[in-house]
Amino acid sequence: MTPRTKRAAVRAGTAILLAGALTALAGCAGGGGGSASGGPISMYTWVSSQSDRDQWQGFIDLGKKVDPKLDVTISGPSFNDYWTKVKTRLSGSNPPCLLTTQAARAQELSGLLMPLTDLIKKYNLDTSKFDASMLKGMTVDGSIRAIPYDAEPIVLYYNADAFQKAGLALPSSTYTRDQFLSDAKKLTTADHKAFAIEPGFFIPNAWAIADGAEAVKGGKLDLTNSKLVDSVQSYFDLVSKEGIAKAPEAADGSDVAQSAFTSGASDMLIEGPWMYGTFAAAAKFKLGVTIVPTASGDAKGMTAGSGFGIAKNCKDPDGAFKAIMAMTDTSVLKGQAEKRGIVPSRPDAQSAWADGKSAEAYSAVQALLKDAKAQLTTPTWNQVETLFTQYGVEGYRGDKTAKDVLTTIQNSVGQ
């Protein structure tokens, strides 16, 4: 699951989910976290919906084709609750062995996740076969804490029909900010804004990273560096100065901007590639995908994604690592790309994501992954997101500058 999939995956099967959760918990209680004696390996993860459970089961079912001995049970709370409940779960009886984490939350869970250096060496796992940016995102204090299963570069979605109707050239896998602004202004009218903006720092950070700015330096929060301030200000200016977007409300969910895009109320939106299937199904227009615009027009992606790690108090780390190896095998990631729409963390599996997608969407994703950086965070990152959601509205409205907003957050959260 990727940073915001939780909002897109709440559709389904409450009764089935509860039944499945009870079954998994029963299995967990019987087998504990897994042991060298050969019991099942329990995985604690986010299970917000039947869609989540189906995704995890997909990794297990496909993994069994790689390792027929693979035996993994699933349990866990909703995505929002996972990040606090996982700490309690590991301190209770029969703690799980496998944990999932996002690259953006690896720092936050670092005290719970076992360094994998020795196991990687012992089982000769070639980490060079995984996306380098995601491995960096999963690395804490010099050691890899999780093996990523996806590498999702943030992209710009656009309404290709609206572009063509306005006589605009469709963006390719290069797209400058000047051209983006020019296109957006031609698409914007008195009662129609071309660009939809979601609240929070995730997307503004992707905008900043695309142009070489970073919010973390040397593992420390660095929100007030001039490059980041300038980049965030340019994003605020899309509303207050350029007039191509409406300011989000702090209480909005990302679904507000997403609905504006898919309904045609706006023409462009920055989001993750995991939303492609949802947008394609909802939109009544031809869906376009390009890179997040940069000053040069070159593709520079911010990757987001998740992976499998091992709890520090796991009784059978060898068994857990073998399970991870099976569930992140190339064949498994190809299968999950085809069935679940993830962009695999293994480059040799990424062509499977192209199935059912436009050729230009795949070209944009590939271009972004050639020069990508993970969203590096700190243990207090959740506070950064919360405060940016709160104070960012004033930035979009022009009541405060990016320097004001970021300084306030730095002083409130700093380390």
C-alpha positions in Angstrom: 0.0 0.0 0.0 1.2 3.4 -0.8 0.9 6.7 1.2 -2.6 7.5 0.4 -4.2 4.3 -0.8 -6.1 4.2 2.4 -8.5 6.8 1.1 -9.1 4.8 -2.1 -9.6 1.4 -0.6 -12.5 1.7 1.8 -15.1 0.2 -0.3 -15.9 -3.2 0.7 -17.2 -6.3 2.4 -17.4 -5.4 6.1 -18.9 -8.7 7.1 -16.4 -10.7 5.0 -13.5 -8.5 6.3 -14.5 -9.1 10.0 -14.8 -12.9 9.4 -11.4 -12.9 7.6 -9.8 -10.9 10.4 -11.1 -13.2 13.1 -9.8 -16.2 11.2 -6.4 -14.6 10.8 -6.3 -13.6 14.4 -7.1 -17.1 15.4 -4.2 -18.4 13.3 -2.0 -15.8 14.9 -2.9 -16.8 18.4 -2.2 -20.4 17.6 1.1 -19.9 15.8 2.5 -16.8 17.5 4.9 -14.8 15.4 6.3 -17.9 13.8 9.1 -20.1 15.2 12.0 -22.1 14.1 9.8 -25.2 14.7 8.0 -24.5 11.5 4.8 -22.7 12.6 3.1 -20.0 10.4 4.7 -16.6 10.2 2.3 -13.9 11.3 2.2 -10.6 9.5 0.8 -7.5 11.2 -0.2 -4.9 8.7 -3.0 -2.4 7.8 -6.3 -3.9 6.8 -8.7 -1.1 6.2 -10.9 -3.0 3.8 -11.4 -6.3 1.9 -9.3 -4.7 -0.8 -6.3 -4.5 1.6 -6.8 -8.1 2.7 -7.0 -9.2 -0.9 -3.7 -7.4 -1.7 -1.9 -9.1 1.2 -3.4 -12.5 0.3 -2.2 -11.9 -3.3 1.4 -11.6 -2.1 1.0 -14.8 -0.1 -0.7 -16.9 -2.8 1.8 -15.8 -5.5 4.7 -16.3 -3.0 3.6 -19.9 -2.5 4.4 -20.5 -6.1 8.0 -19.4 -5.4 8.2 -21.2 -2.1 5.5 -23.9 -1.5 6.4 -23.9 2.2 5.4 -20.3 2.6 2.9 -20.0 5.5 1.8 -16.5 6.5 -1.2 -15.3 8.4 -2.6 -11.7 8.3 -4.0 -9.5 11.0 -4.1 -5.8 11.7 -6.2 -2.6 12.1 -7.1 0.2 9.7 -4.3 2.1 8.0 -4.8 5.1 10.3 -4.7 3.0 13.5 -1.8 0.8 12.3 1.0 3.3 13.1 0.1 3.5 16.8 -1.3 0.0 17.4 1.7 -1.8 15.9 3.8 -0.6 18.9 1.3 -2.0 21.4 0.9 -5.2 19.4 4.6 -6.0 19.5 4.7 -5.6 23.3 1.8 -8.1 23.8 1.8 -11.8 23.8 2.6 -13.8 20.6 4.0 -10.8 18.8 4.0 -11.0 15.0 7.2 -11.5 13.0 6.5 -9.6 9.8 5.6 -5.9 9.7 4.8 -3.7 6.8 6.0 -0.1 6.5 6.0 2.8 4.1 9.3 4.2 3.2 8.0 7.5 4.6 7.4 5.8 7.9 10.5 3.7 8.2 12.1 6.2 10.5 9.0 6.3 12.7 9.1 2.5 13.1 12.9 2.1 13.2 12.8 1.1 16.9 10.5 -1.9 16.0 12.2 -3.1 12.8 15.2 -5.4 12.7 18.2 -4.4 10.6 18.3 -6.8 7.7 22.0 -6.5 6.8 23.0 -9.9 8.1 20.0 -11.7 6.6 20.5 -10.1 3.2 24.1 -11.3 3.3 23.2 -14.8 4.6 20.6 -15.5 1.9 22.4 -13.6 -0.9 19.6 -11.3 -1.7 20.7 -9.0 -4.5 19.4 -5.6 -3.4 20.8 -4.0 -6.5 17.7 -5.6 -8.3 15.4 -3.3 -6.3 14.7 0.4 -6.9 17.5 2.3 -5.3 15.4 5.2 -4.1 13.0 2.9 -2.3 15.9 1.0 -0.6 17.2 4.4 0.6 13.8 5.2 2.0 13.8 1.9 3.9 17.3 2.5 5.3 17.7 3.8 8.9 21.1 4.5 10.5 22.8 2.8 7.6 20.9 -0.5 7.6 17.9 -1.6 5.5 14.9 -2.2 7.6 12.4 -3.4 5.0 12.4 -4.9 1.5 10.2 -2.7 -0.8 7.5 -4.3 -2.9 6.6 -1.2 -4.9 8.2 2.1 -6.1 5.5 4.6 -7.1 6.7 7.9 -8.6 4.3 10.7 -8.2 2.8 11.9 -11.5 0.6 14.6 -13.0 -2.7 13.4 -14.3 -4.5 15.5 -16.9 -7.7 15.6 -19.0 -6.5 14.9 -22.5 -9.9 15.8 -24.0 -9.8 19.2 -22.3 -6.3 19.8 -23.6 -7.2 18.9 -27.2 -10.4 21.0 -27.1 -8.3 24.0 -26.0 -5.8 23.4 -28.8 -3.0 22.5 -26.5 -0.3 20.0 -27.2 -0.4 16.9 -24.9 2.5 16.7 -22.4 5.1 14.1 -23.0 7.6 12.6 -20.5 9.1 16.1 -20.4 7.1 19.0 -19.1 8.4 22.4 -17.9 6.8 24.5 -15.3 6.5 27.4 -17.7 4.5 25.2 -20.1 2.4 23.8 -17.3 1.5 27.3 -16.2 0.8 28.4 -19.7 -1.5 25.4 -20.3 -3.3 25.8 -17.0 -4.0 29.5 -17.6 -5.5 28.7 -21.0 -7.7 26.1 -19.4 -8.7 28.3 -16.4 -11.9 30.5 -16.7 -13.8 32.7 -14.3 -15.6 29.7 -12.9 -13.2 26.9 -13.7 -9.8 26.3 -12.2 -7.5 24.0 -14.2 -5.6 22.5 -11.3 -6.9 20.7 -8.3 -4.9 20.8 -5.0 -5.0 18.4 -2.1 -4.3 19.4 1.5 -1.2 18.3 3.3 2.5 18.3 2.6 2.8 15.1 0.5 2.1 16.6 -2.9 3.9 20.0 -2.3 6.9 17.9 -1.2 6.7 15.9 -4.5 6.7 19.2 -6.3 9.7 20.4 -4.4 11.7 17.2 -4.7 11.0 17.2 -8.5 13.0 20.4 -8.6 15.8 19.4 -6.3 14.6 20.6 -2.9 14.5 18.4 0.2 12.9 18.7 3.6 15.3 16.5 5.5 19.1 16.8 5.7 21.3 14.4 7.5 18.3 12.7 9.1 17.1 16.1 10.6 14.1 18.2 9.7 15.3 21.0 7.4 12.1 22.9 6.4 13.5 26.4 6.3 16.3 25.9 3.7 15.9 28.4 0.9 15.4 25.9 -1.9 12.5 24.2 -0.2 11.0 27.5 0.9 11.1 28.8 -2.7 9.7 25.6 -4.1 6.8 25.5 -1.6 6.1 29.2 -2.3 5.9 28.5 -6.0 3.3 25.9 -5.2 1.3 28.3 -3.0 1.5 30.8 -5.8 -0.5 28.5 -8.1 -3.5 29.7 -6.1 -2.7 33.1 -4.7 -0.7 34.5 -7.6 -1.3 32.5 -10.8 -5.0 31.8 -10.1 -5.1 28.4 -11.7 -6.3 26.5 -8.6 -8.5 26.9 -5.5 -7.1 26.8 -2.0 -7.9 23.5 -0.3 -9.7 23.5 3.1 -7.8 22.0 6.0 -10.8 19.7 6.6 -10.8 18.3 3.1 -9.7 14.8 2.3 -7.7 14.1 -0.8 -11.0 12.8 -2.3 -12.3 16.4 -2.8 -9.5 17.3 -5.3 -9.7 13.8 -6.8 -13.4 14.1 -7.4 -12.9 17.6 -8.9 -10.5 16.1 -11.4 -12.5 13.0 -12.4 -15.7 15.0 -12.7 -14.1 17.4 -15.1 -14.4 20.4 -12.6 -10.6 20.7 -12.9 -8.2 19.4 -15.6 -5.0 18.4 -13.8 -4.0 16.8 -10.5 -0.8 15.5 -9.0 -1.2 12.0 -7.4 0.4 8.6 -7.3 0.3 6.0 -10.1 -1.7 3.7 -7.8 -4.7 5.9 -8.6 -4.6 5.2 -12.3 -7.3 2.4 -12.3 -9.6 4.4 -10.0 -9.3 7.6 -12.1 -9.7 5.7 -15.4 -12.9 4.1 -14.2 -14.4 7.3 -12.8 -13.4 9.8 -15.6 -15.6 10.3 -18.6 -12.6 11.6 -20.6 -9.3 10.3 -21.9 -6.9 10.1 -19.0 -3.4 11.5 -19.6 -0.3 11.0 -17.4 2.9 13.0 -17.4 5.7 13.9 -15.1 5.4 16.4 -12.2 6.6 19.6 -14.0 10.1 20.9 -13.4 12.0 24.0 -14.3 14.1 22.2 -16.8 11.3 19.9 -18.0 13.3 16.8 -17.1 11.7 13.9 -15.2 12.8 13.8 -11.6 10.4 11.6 -9.5 9.6 11.4 -5.9 8.9 7.8 -5.1 6.5 6.5 -2.5 6.0 2.9 -1.5 5.9 0.2 1.1 7.7 -3.0 2.0 8.0 -5.9 4.4 10.2 -5.8 7.5 10.9 -8.1 10.5 10.0 -7.2 14.1 13.1 -7.0 16.4 11.5 -9.5 18.7 10.6 -12.0 16.0 11.3 -15.6 17.1 12.1 -16.8 13.7 13.9 -14.1 11.7 15.2 -16.6 9.1 11.7 -17.9 8.4 10.4 -14.3 8.2 13.1 -13.3 5.8 12.5 -16.3 3.6 8.8 -15.2 3.4 9.9 -11.7 2.4 12.1 -13.1 -0.3 9.2 -15.2 -1.7 6.7 -12.3 -1.6 9.1 -9.9 -3.3 10.2 -12.3 -6.0 10.0 -10.9 -9.6 7.1 -13.2 -10.5 5.1 -12.1 -7.5 5.6 -8.4 -8.1 4.6 -8.9 -11.8 1.4 -10.6 -10.7 0.6 -7.9 -8.2 1.2 -5.2 -10.8 -1.3 -6.9 -13.1 -3.9 -7.6 -10.5 -3.5 -4.8 -8.0 -1.9 -2.0 -10.1 1.2 -1.5 -8.0 4.4 -0.3 -9.7 6.9 -3.0 -8.7 10.0 -2.2 -6.8 12.0 -4.5 -9.0 12.7 -2.8 -12.4 12.6 -6.2 -14.2 8.9 -6.5 -13.1 7.8 -3.0 -13.9 6.7 -3.7 -17.5 3.7 -5.6 -15.9 2.3 -2.3 -14.7 1.8 -1.2 -18.3 -1.0 -3.8 -18.7 -4.2 -1.8 -19.2 -2.4 1.5 -19.1 -1.7 4.0 -21.8 1.8 3.8 -23.4 2.4 7.5 -22.4 1.5 6.7 -18.8 4.1 3.9 -18.7 6.7 6.2 -20.4 6.2 8.9 -17.7 6.6 6.4 -14.9 9.7 4.9 -16.4 11.2 8.4 -17.0 10.5 9.4 -13.4 12.1 6.2 -12.0 15.3 6.8 -13.9 16.1 9.8 -11.6 14.0 9.3 -8.5 14.3 10.1 -4.8 12.3 8.6 -2.0 10.4 11.0 0.4 12.8 10.9 3.3 11.2 11.7 6.6 11.9 11.9 10.4 10.2 10.2 13.3 8.0 13.3 13.8 6.8 13.4 10.2 3.2 12.9 11.0 3.3 16.2 12.9 4.7 17.9 9.9 1.9 16.7 7.7 -0.7 17.6 10.3 0.6 21.2 10.8 1.1 21.8 7.1 -2.5 20.8 6.5 -3.5 23.3 9.1 -1.3 26.2 8.2 -0.9 25.6 4.5 -4.3 26.9 3.8 -3.1 30.4 4.8 -0.2 30.0 2.4 -2.5 29.1 -0.5 -4.7 32.1 0.2 -1.7 34.4 0.4 -2.1 35.3 4.0 1.2 33.8 4.9 4.4 33.1 3.0 6.0 29.6 2.6 8.7 30.9 4.9 6.2 31.8 7.6 4.4 28.4 7.3 7.6 26.3 7.2 9.3 28.2 10.0 6.3 27.7 12.2 6.3 24.0 11.6 10.1 23.7 12.0 9.9 25.5 15.4 7.0 23.4 16.5 8.3 20.0 15.5 12.1 20.5 15.1 14.6 18.0 16.6 
